Amino acid sequence: MWQVADSYHRMGDRFEGQQVTALQRIVKDYPLSPHAEDARAQLEVMKRPIPAADEAAYARQKYELENRTKQGPLSHALGMFSGKPNFAPAAKSGAPQMEGLRPSIPASVPDAARGTNLGTNDVTITQPGAADKALDEGKEVRSPVAPGTPATADAPPAATTPAPEQAKPATPGAITPETTTEQTKMTPAQQKKAYQEQVKQMQHAAKVAQGERKKNESQQAEAVKAAKKKNKEKQDQEQKKQ
């Protein structure tokens, strides 16, 4: 679960909701995990609600830690020659996993491309000409007519002026109609030089974005470290009072 939360963090701010859900599940369902404190500190830095640990999950993890078995030295040495898996670190409580693992769709895939319908084999029978009959007998609505004006077959359609499109800012190194027109007037040497300049601009933009991302990650790491230190001091004070 910690790897899932870390993968959402690396994919950017667009998956912050999935990252928060994974961190909250670590705190709630895995309270004795070594990553529970890190997940709690990250939620505190992100100013998201921190759920309370589930009592059943706490008791289950405590039982597993107290009843964990270790593999003997002889079994460890002969493990590579054994024909069965090692069940020493397996869970001693809880319901077994009865469903097989299935490949999941990555979170970076957009919702429009998550179609599960791979095709249908349904066969339908329709009467020939049924679709054209509704068009022939229906009301003519293809040519717009002003209210109060008799409809005629030769009436020209009303002219519509398209709305002016807003100019979008061009990205560094992007190919636009203007750049394409300019490149057609250039010599091969000039085109090569312009292409190299575009590549340099794109590399510079990627380098700047990577630097900003590393800076944000380092700031968040420092904030998480400070939150963990603060939580530990608070726990030590509570233990001293008890």
Secondary structure in CASP SS format (residue, H / E / C, confidence):
PFRMAT SS
TARGET T0000
AUTHOR 0000-0000-0000
METHOD secondary structure of the structure
MODEL  1
M C 1.00
W H 1.00
Q H 1.00
V H 1.00
A H 1.00
D H 1.00
S H 1.00
Y H 1.00
H H 1.00
R H 1.00
M C 1.00
G C 1.00
D H 1.00
R H 1.00
F H 1.00
E H 1.00
G H 1.00
Q H 1.00
Q H 1.00
V H 1.00
T H 1.00
A H 1.00
L H 1.00
Q H 1.00
R H 1.00
I H 1.00
V H 1.00
K H 1.00
D H 1.00
Y C 1.00
P C 1.00
L C 1.00
S C 1.00
P C 1.00
H C 1.00
A H 1.00
E H 1.00
D H 1.00
A H 1.00
R H 1.00
A H 1.00
Q H 1.00
L H 1.00
E H 1.00
V H 1.00
M C 1.00
K C 1.00
R C 1.00
P C 1.00
I C 1.00
P C 1.00
A C 1.00
A C 1.00
D C 1.00
E H 1.00
A H 1.00
A H 1.00
Y H 1.00
A H 1.00
R H 1.00
Q H 1.00
K H 1.00
Y H 1.00
E H 1.00
L H 1.00
E H 1.00
N C 1.00
R C 1.00
T C 1.00
K C 1.00
Q C 1.00
G C 1.00
P H 1.00
L H 1.00
S H 1.00
H H 1.00
A H 1.00
L C 1.00
G H 1.00
M H 1.00
F H 1.00
S C 1.00
G C 1.00
K C 1.00
P C 1.00
N C 1.00
F C 1.00
A C 1.00
P C 1.00
A C 1.00
A C 1.00
K C 1.00
S C 1.00
G C 1.00
A C 1.00
P C 1.00
Q C 1.00
M C 1.00
E C 1.00
G C 1.00
L C 1.00
R C 1.00
P C 1.00
S C 1.00
I C 1.00
P C 1.00
A C 1.00
S C 1.00
V C 1.00
P C 1.00
D H 1.00
A H 1.00
A H 1.00
R C 1.00
G C 1.00
T C 1.00
N C 1.00
L C 1.00
G C 1.00
T C 1.00
N C 1.00
D C 1.00
V C 1.00
T C 1.00
I C 1.00
T C 1.00
Q C 1.00
P C 1.00
G C 1.00
A H 1.00
A H 1.00
D H 1.00
K H 1.00
A H 1.00
L H 1.00
D H 1.00
E H 1.00
G C 1.00
K C 1.00
E C 1.00
V C 1.00
R C 1.00
S C 1.00
P C 1.00
V C 1.00
A C 1.00
P C 1.00
G C 1.00
T C 1.00
P C 1.00
A C 1.00
T C 1.00
A C 1.00
D C 1.00
A C 1.00
P C 1.00
P C 1.00
A C 1.00
A C 1.00
T C 1.00
T C 1.00
P C 1.00
A C 1.00
P C 1.00
E C 1.00
Q C 1.00
A C 1.00
K C 1.00
P C 1.00
A C 1.00
T C 1.00
P C 1.00
G C 1.00
A C 1.00
I C 1.00
T C 1.00
P H 1.00
E H 1.00
T H 1.00
T H 1.00
T H 1.00
E H 1.00
Q H 1.00
T H 1.00
K C 1.00
M C 1.00
T C 1.00
P H 1.00
A H 1.00
Q H 1.00
Q H 1.00
K H 1.00
K H 1.00
A H 1.00
Y H 1.00
Q H 1.00
E H 1.00
Q H 1.00
V H 1.00
K H 1.00
Q H 1.00
M H 1.00
Q H 1.00
H H 1.00
A H 1.00
A H 1.00
K H 1.00
V H 1.00
A H 1.00
Q H 1.00
G H 1.00
E H 1.00
R H 1.00
K H 1.00
K H 1.00
N H 1.00
E H 1.00
S H 1.00
Q H 1.00
Q H 1.00
A H 1.00
E H 1.00
A H 1.00
V H 1.00
K H 1.00
A H 1.00
A H 1.00
K H 1.00
K H 1.00
K H 1.00
N H 1.00
K H 1.00
E H 1.00
K H 1.00
Q H 1.00
D H 1.00
Q H 1.00
E H 1.00
Q H 1.00
K H 1.00
K H 1.00
Q C 1.00
END
